[in-house]
Amino acid sequence: MADNLLVVSGLRKHFGGVVATDDVSLAVEQGQVHAIIGPNGAGKTTLIAQLCGQIAPDSGDIEFAGRSIIGYSMARRAREGLARSFQITSVVMPMTLLENVMLAVQGTGGHSFRFWAPVNRDVSLRDAAMASLAEVGLDDRAERIAANVSHGEQRQLEVAMALAMRPRMLLLDEPMAGMGKEEGAAMIEILDRLKGGMTILLVEHDMDAVFSLADQLSVLVNGHIIATDTVANIRKNPEVQKAYLGDGHA
């Protein structure tokens, strides 16, 4: 347990008669990429929403870095180091990539209400933002307007904005969504570079990405985790093949 950064125990969430998460328990080890897969409607996004504080569970517990964060707001969870990429903050399209990441850095420092002009001249903010852009390979496009870069680069920008918050763990909800083959490959390369130095919980439909990145894999079906294991063992699991993967992924 000492190596587990995130521990989820008995998490339940109902919406009327619909059970979105049904006694979900999982543990994410420090420094690992833990992927969650499952068919549409399995409850993956609802689970991520509960972890980041967007939705309150009906019952169960979420421990992060050894203490319960049930009742913590999204902002407090982010300050504690649990960051949800792509929904932490919206990209401001008229601003440059650098300015977007500087806003994320500024928010982390607790100075979100400074006037923009002095912030834009703050060397420490610029340096921190450039470092985050470099981590996702966008430092050479820092002065480009966000609206003028590709969809894949906007997704990379959102990862940079999340990294700018200096998180201990990233929650990534379908980072490959809407990407072409080349953009998807670029995102996989970015996440692979982060692997080991960053704990990541990844929800993703792209099975090639999941199989290449994940250290551990949990399969969520009808709101319930039916298996958690290494990628190799999950691919051979008959119950998983029947419920989700199909014979083509064996």
Secondary structure, DSSP 8 states (H G I E B T S, - for coil): -TTEEEEEEEEEEEETTEEEEEEEEEEEETT-EEEEE--TTSSHHHHHHHHHTSS--SEEEEEETTEE-TT--HHHHHHHTEEEETTSS---TTSBHHHHHHHHHHHHTT-TTS-HHHHHT-HHHHHHHHHHHHHTT-GGGTTSBGGGS-HHHHHHHHHHHHHTT--SEEEEE-TTTT--HHHHHHHHHHHHHHBTTBEEEEE-S-HHHHHHH-SEEEEEETTEEEEEE-HHHHHH-HHHIIIII-GGG-
